[in-house]
Amino acid sequence: MRMRIGGYVAFSGDLEPDVDGAAIALRRVGFHVTRMPEKFRPLLAHPDDDFIEVAIDGTDDEKVIDAIMAEINAIVDRYDGLLDECGPIPSNRVPFEEFFEALPRWH
């Protein structure tokens, strides 16, 4: 069954990552990229960190998911990013919502 596959790429502010460069490189090979809105970064435990959500159409097959994760990491590693988890993305998920679920009203 076809679905969106992907996850969040983390960029440590300590490394001076190139988040824009990573987003451009991912889009060039067909990934959908959503940047974390700047207004939410001060709410993070480490406000200098940054995140993007990366997704592409795929299947819920472990080999496909592993290949997508490897492709994303091969790209974002050059920009000091890391995709730690990869898997199906629910169609009703609001990007980055789970980062701020504990806050009273973040949006």
Contact map, one row per residue, 1 for C-alpha under 8 A:
11100000000000000000000000000000000000000000000000000000001100000000000000000000000000000000000000000000000
11110000000000000000000000000000000000000000000000000000111100000000000000000000000000000000000000000000000
11111000000000000000000000000000000000000000000000000000111100000000000000000000000000011000000000000000000
01111100000000000000000000000000000000000000000000000011111000000000000000000000000000011110000000000000000
00111110000000000000000000000000000000000000000000000011111100001001000000000000000001111000000000000000000
00011111000000000000000000000000000000000000000000001111000000001001100000000000000011111000000000000000000
00001111100000000000000000000000000000000000000000001110000000000000000000000000001111101000000000000000000
00000111110000000000000000000000000000000000000000111100000000000000000000000000001111000000000000000000000
00000011111000000000000000000000000000000000000000111100000000000000000000010000111100000000000000000000000
00000001111100000000000000000000000000000000000011110000000000000000000000000000111100000000000000000000000
00000000111110101010000000000000000000000000000011100000000000000000000000000001110000000000000000000000000
00000000011111111000000000000000000000000000000111000000000000000000000000000001100000000000000000000000000
00000000001111111000000000000000000000000000011111000000000000000000000000000000000000000000000000000000000
00000000000111110000000000000000000000000000000110000000000000000000000000000000000000000000000000000000000
00000000001111111000000000000000000000000000000000000000000000000000000000000001000000000000000000000000000
00000000000111111100000000000000000000000000000000000000000000000000000000000001000000000000000000000000000
00000000001110111110000000000000000000000000000000000000000000000000000000000011100000000000000000000000000
00000000000000011111110000000000000000000000000000000000000000000000000000000011000000000000000000000000000
00000000001000001111111000000000000000000000000001010000000000000000000000000010100000000000000000000000000
00000000000000000111111100000000000000000000000000000000000000000000000000000000000000000000000000000000000
00000000000000000111111110000000000000000000000000000000000000000000000000000010000000000000000000000000000
00000000000000000111111111000000000000000000000000000000000000000000000000110110100000000000000000000000000
00000000000000000011111111100000100000000000000000010000000000000000000000000000000000000000000000000000000
00000000000000000001111111110000000000000000000000000000000000000000000000000000000000000000000000000000000
00000000000000000000111111111000000000000000000000000000000000000000000000100000000000000000000000000000000
00000000000000000000011111111111100000000000000000000100000000000000000100110000000000000000000000000000000
00000000000000000000001111111111100000000000000000000000000000000000000000000000000000000000000000000000000
00000000000000000000000111111110000000000000000000000000000000000000000000000000000000000000000000000000000
00000000000000000000000011111110000000000000000000000000000000000000000000000000000000000000000000000000000
00000000000000000000000001111111000000000000000000000001000000000000000000000000000000000000000000000000000
00000000000000000000000001111111100000000000000000000111000000000000000000000000000000000000000000000000000
00000000000000000000000001100111110000000000000000000111000000000000000000000000000000000000000000000000000
00000000000000000000001001100011111000000000000000011110000000000000000000000000000000000000000000000000000
00000000000000000000000000000001111100000000000000011100000000000000000000000000000000000000001000000000000
00000000000000000000000000000000111110000000000000111000000000000000000000000000000000000000000000000000000
00000000000000000000000000000000011111011000000001111000000000000000000000000000000000000000001100000000000
00000000000000000000000000000000001111111000000000000000000000000000000000000000000000000000000000000000000
00000000000000000000000000000000000111111000000000000000000000000000000000000000000000000000000000000000000
00000000000000000000000000000000000011111100000000000000000000000000000000000000000000000000000000000000000
00000000000000000000000000000000000111111111000000000000000000000000000000000000000000000000000000000000000
00000000000000000000000000000000000111111111001111000000000000000000000000000000000000000000000000000000000
00000000000000000000000000000000000000111111011100000000000000000000000000000000000000000000000000000000000
00000000000000000000000000000000000000011111101000000000000000000000000000000000000000000000000000000000000
00000000000000000000000000000000000000011111111010000000000000000000000000000000000000000000000000000000000
00000000000000000000000000000000000000000011111000000000000000000000000000000000000000000000000000000000000
00000000000010000000000000000000000000000101111110000000000000000000000000000000000000000000000000000000000
00000000000010000000000000000000000000001111111111000000000000000000000000000000000000000000000000000000000
00000000000111000000000000000000000000001100011111000000000000000000000000000000000000000000000000000000000
00000000011111000000000000000000000000001001011111100000000000000000000000000000000000000000000000000000000
00000000011110000010000000000000000100001000001111110000000000000000000000000000000000000000000000000000000
00000001111000000000000000000000001100000000000011111000000000000000000000000000000000000000000000000000000
00000001110000000010001000000000111100000000000001111100000000000000000000000000000000000000000000000000000
00000111100000000000000000000000111100000000000000111110000000000000000000000000000000000000001100000000000
00000111100000000000000001000011110000000000000000011111000000000000000000000000000000000000000000000000000
00011110000000000000000000000011100000000000000000001111100000000000000000000000000000001000000000000000000
00011100000000000000000000000111000000000000000000000111110000000000000000000000000000000000000000000000000
01111000000000000000000000000000000000000000000000000011111000000000000000000000000000000000000000000000000
01111000000000000000000000000000000000000000000000000001111100011000000000000000000000000000000000000000000
11111000000000000000000000000000000000000000000000000000111110011000000000000000000000000000000000000000000
11101000000000000000000000000000000000000000000000000000011111011000000000000000000000110000000000000000000
00000000000000000000000000000000000000000000000000000000001111111000000000000000000000000000000000000000000
00000000000000000000000000000000000000000000000000000000000111111100000000000000000000000000000000000000000
00000000000000000000000000000000000000000000000000000000000011111110000000000000000000000000000000000000000
00000000000000000000000000000000000000000000000000000000011111111111000000000000000000000000000000000000000
00001100000000000000000000000000000000000000000000000000011111111111100000000000000001100000000000000000000
00000000000000000000000000000000000000000000000000000000000001111111110000000000000001000000000000000000000
00000000000000000000000000000000000000000000000000000000000000111111111000000000000000000000000000000000000
00001100000000000000000000000000000000000000000000000000000000011111111100000000000001000000000000000000000
00000100000000000000000000000000000000000000000000000000000000001111111110000000001011000000000000000000000
00000000000000000000000000000000000000000000000000000000000000000111111111000000000000000000000000000000000
00000000000000000000000000000000000000000000000000000000000000000011111111100000000000000000000000000000000
00000000000000000000000001000000000000000000000000000000000000000001111111110000001000000000000000000000000
00000000000000000000000000000000000000000000000000000000000000000000111111111000111000000000000000000000000
00000000000000000000000000000000000000000000000000000000000000000000011111111100000000000000000000000000000
00000000000000000000010011000000000000000000000000000000000000000000001111111110000000000000000000000000000
00000000100000000000010001000000000000000000000000000000000000000000000111111111111000000000000000000000000
00000000000000000000000000000000000000000000000000000000000000000000000011111111110000000000000000000000000
00000000000000000000010000000000000000000000000000000000000000000000000001111111100000000000000000000000000
00000000000000001110110000000000000000000000000000000000000000000000000000111111100000000000000000000000000
00000000001100111100000000000000000000000000000000000000000000000000000000011111110000000000000000000000000
00000000111100001010010000000000000000000000000000000000000000000000000010011111111000000000000000000000000
00000000111000000000000000000000000000000000000000000000000000000000000010011001111100000000000000000000000
00000011110000000000000000000000000000000000000000000000000000000000100110010000111111000000000000000000000
00000011110000000000000000000000000000000000000000000000000000000000000000000000011111000000000000000000000
00000111000000000000000000000000000000000000000000000000000000000000100000000000001111100000000000000000000
00001111000000000000000000000000000000000000000000000000000000001101100000000000001111110000000000000000000
00001110000000000000000000000000000000000000000000000000000100001000000000000000000011111000000000000000000
00111100000000000000000000000000000000000000000000000000000100000000000000000000000001111100000000000000000
00111110000000000000000000000000000000000000000000000010000000000000000000000000000000111110100000000000000
00010000000000000000000000000000000000000000000000000000000000000000000000000000000000011111100000000000000
00010000000000000000000000000000000000000000000000000000000000000000000000000000000000001111100000000000000
00000000000000000000000000000000000000000000000000000000000000000000000000000000000000000111110000000000000
00000000000000000000000000000000000000000000000000000000000000000000000000000000000000001111111010000000000
00000000000000000000000000000000000000000000000000000000000000000000000000000000000000000001111110000000000
00000000000000000000000000000000010100000000000000001000000000000000000000000000000000000000111111000000000
00000000000000000000000000000000000100000000000000001000000000000000000000000000000000000000011111110000000
00000000000000000000000000000000000000000000000000000000000000000000000000000000000000000000111111111000000
00000000000000000000000000000000000000000000000000000000000000000000000000000000000000000000001111111000000
00000000000000000000000000000000000000000000000000000000000000000000000000000000000000000000000111111000000
00000000000000000000000000000000000000000000000000000000000000000000000000000000000000000000000111111110010
00000000000000000000000000000000000000000000000000000000000000000000000000000000000000000000000011111111000
00000000000000000000000000000000000000000000000000000000000000000000000000000000000000000000000000011111000
00000000000000000000000000000000000000000000000000000000000000000000000000000000000000000000000000011111110
00000000000000000000000000000000000000000000000000000000000000000000000000000000000000000000000000001111110
00000000000000000000000000000000000000000000000000000000000000000000000000000000000000000000000000000011111
00000000000000000000000000000000000000000000000000000000000000000000000000000000000000000000000000010011111
00000000000000000000000000000000000000000000000000000000000000000000000000000000000000000000000000000000111
